Amino acid sequence: MRDADRIDAVVVGSGPSGAVTARRLVDAGMSVVCLEQGGWPDYSTARAGFPDFELVARKHWDWDPNTRRAPGDYPIDDRGSDITALMFNGVGGSAVMYAAHWERFLPSDFRVRTLDGVADDWPVTYEDMAPYYDEVERQFAVSGLEGDPALPPSTPPPLPPVPLNKVGRRGAEALNRLGWHWWPGSNAIATRDYGRLHACAQSTACPFGCPVGAKASPDRTHWPDLIADGVRLITRARVRELVPTASGLVDGVVYVDEAGVERIQRAQVVILCANALGTPRILLNSGLANSSGLVGRRLMMHPFGNAIGIFDEDLESWRGPLGQHLHSLQFYETDTSRGFVRGAKWNLLPSGAPLSIMLPGLWGAEGHWGPDFHLALRSRLGRSAIWTVICEDLPDDDNRVVLDPDTVDDSGVPGVRIEYRTSDNARAMMAFHLARLEEVLREMGAKEIILNGHIRASGWHLMGTAVMGPDPATSVVDPVGRAHDVPNLFVFDGSTFPTSSGVNPTATIAANALRCADALVKARAEQVVPA
């Protein structure tokens, strides 16, 4: 085993939380190494605009690591889960494949126990998070429009919103007639040249390797500058476990490099940013930070469904960002008369290119095959609108990630098994929201409506498996991400979320990582470190 010199901080994972953390630490003058188990995204395989785009998109950019099986992936047994976990292991993390919906949590999302008597309150408030939201929106080139009446006043995003286009205007007009909330969507998508990013070409290719470099993923927005500023990014580095000390600290991490050599990177502090599957995987394999018994538990993945309308006229819905044209939070807050607590966000998407609307996926589990294939394609292409529903997923100790002793990755590190069941509360929530979206589509003038509840292959949002809180008996890390059991071990990713909200989590993952990194820097003089 080969050792490296001790540095100030080792960050595990190069996604949004890892990139934001590295930025704050290096700006404070700290020496930083980031270990990333995958490699750099290969944008030469991003084929939007070429005839073979849809034929190869899911080969090179499949969201499911068990299907993709790239060198950076590890085995995930999700046979015991209602939802398939989707993610990308590589520089930039899962943001390389996200649709770039950028949503702040609402103030109520931080006070669920107080307001609704379920789950837990966060140890911070929306007001605590607001300045960090402002900063990460600048870092991630967020496009949007200030003044959304469903949210508190905030600093305007740096870029104007993506165009509503025909399909967005149709949806907005219908919601206006119903008297229901809508607002232009916020997206981490450049609508004009911004830093290293270029203006969006509206090719609906966001999750399949943005071909023009408009989508703000950390491999583009953060890592080139971080490397230039002295952060050492080591790719193809599979972290096996943490290195404990006799004094109850950690002295770095053990990883296997691309050549198969086992190495130790020693550091004064270790920060895990490996997502809500990868972080508990490392903690469980190390046997650390689990006096509460909650490492791996409370997994939340946002039950997801959609409502699709098909129209007589051409809405040009093949174009646009696979970020959102607009969103609605009309039925977001709890109304117990509906038979459930908490709520969901809707967003309106373009329908995408030809195969996207015929193959299994957003349009349903089976796709559309048979003798009328071309007739169905002709009726859908450009003439359809997709509303998606993201339901709040309440924490449940029985929904969890555990080590899988029957599988290992290429370096011999155990894979994980997911045990997850969708709650009755989420099922009632989904049924209610799909019924309301059916009303919206009828108001839009749809001639045919397809409702898909609880789409299995939809686990893009991974949260909750190393929860933060003030009490070591009921949480894994404290309110600034420090492990209760190990004073120089931190978790800054979505694992720490006490609740999931009903909106896309990346904005809050990034903002919370910045808040925690800021606290670490400010308390650096008092930080306990290995001798």
C-alpha positions, 0 to 999 in steps of 0.5 A: 500500500502506498501513502501520499503526503497528508493534505488539508482536505480530501473530498470523495466525489466530484459532483455538485457537492464535491465541486462546490466544497472544493471551490470554497476550501481552495479559496480559503487557501487549503490544500485539496485532493478530490477522489473520483471513482469515474472518469471524465465524460466523453462528449464525443459520444454526445450525438444530438444533431446527428442522425444516430443520436437516439440510437446511441444516446442510451448506450453511452448515456444510460442513467442506470449504472447496472445497464451502463456498466462504465468503469466507474460504476459499482453493482446496485441490487435494486430488485427489492426496490420500487424505484431504480436508482439512477446516477452517473459516476464520473467527473461532474457526478450525476449532474452530467446526466441531470435535466438541470431543473434548478429548484430551491426548497420552499420554506415549509420544506425545512419545517415539516415536523412543525407544520405537518407533524411528520418526519423532522425539521431541518436544523436550518431554515430557508433564511439560513440557506438563502445566501448560499442559494444565491451564490450557487445559482451564480456558479451554476449559470441558473436561468430563470425569472425573479418574482415567483409568487410561490417563493420568498423574494430572492436575488434574481438568477444570473440569466433570463429563463429558457423560452416557453415556446408553443407548448409552454405557452399552451400550458401557461394559458390553461393554468391561467384559465384555471387560476392555478400557479405557474412560473417560468422554470428555473434551470441550470442551463445557459440561455446566453454565453456565460463563463465556459458555457454556451447558449442552449440550442434547445435540442432536448438532449440535456440528459444525453450529453449536452452537445453545445455545452449549455448545461451547467454540470461541474465538469464544465462549470467548476473542475477546469478552474479548480484544477488550474487553482491547485486542486488535485483531481484523481480520477478512476480512484475507487475509495475502499474505506476510511483510515481510523486512528486510535484517538477516534479520528480518521487519517484519510482514505484507502483507495484503489487507483486505475492501475489496481494499486491500493493507496492511502490519501492522508488528510486532516479532514475527510469530506464525503460527497459520494451521493446517498448510495456511495456515502453510506457504502463507504461508511458501512464498509469502514464501520464508522459514524454509525452509533445511531444505526442510521447510516444507510437508512431513511433513503428517499428517491422521490416517486415520479409520474407523468401526464401526457397529452396528445393534440391535433395541432403541432406544438413544436414540442420536439424542441426546447430544454429537457429542463423545464419550460415552466413549473407549478406549485399550486398544490404543494402545501399540505391540505389534509382533506386530500388524504395525505400530507405534503405535496408535489411539483409539476413541470412541463417538458418538451416531448423530445425526439422520435424514439424518445416518445415511442420507446419505454421510459417517460411514455410508459413501461411498454413503449409503443410497438406494432403495425400502427407504430408510424401512425402513433409516431406521427400523432405524437411527434411535436403534438404532445406535452409532458407534465411530470410530477415529483412527489415528496418522499417522507423518510422511513427507517426501513427504506435503506441502503446496505452492503451487498456481500454477494457483489463487488466492484472491479476493485473488490469493494462490495456493492450495495442493495436497496430496500425501498417501498413507496409509502401509502402517503406518496401513492395517494399524493400521486393519484391526486396530482395526476387527476389535477394534471388530467384537468390541465391537459383537458383545459389545454385541449388534449385529444388523448391523455396518458397517465403514468403513475410511479414510473420505476426507472426514475430514481434520479434524486437520492437523499437521506442516508446519513441524516443531519441533526443536533442529536447523535442518537437520531442523526449521523452528522451534526447541522454542519455535516460533521459526523457525531462520532468522528470529529474530522469526518464530514458528509456534505452531499444529499445523504444528510437531508432530513426530508426530501421536499417535493422539488428537484434537490440539486440546488439544495445539495449545492447550497447546503454543501457550500453552507457546510464548507463555509462553516468548516473554513470558519471553524478551521482553527478549532478543528481537531485533526490527526497528530 
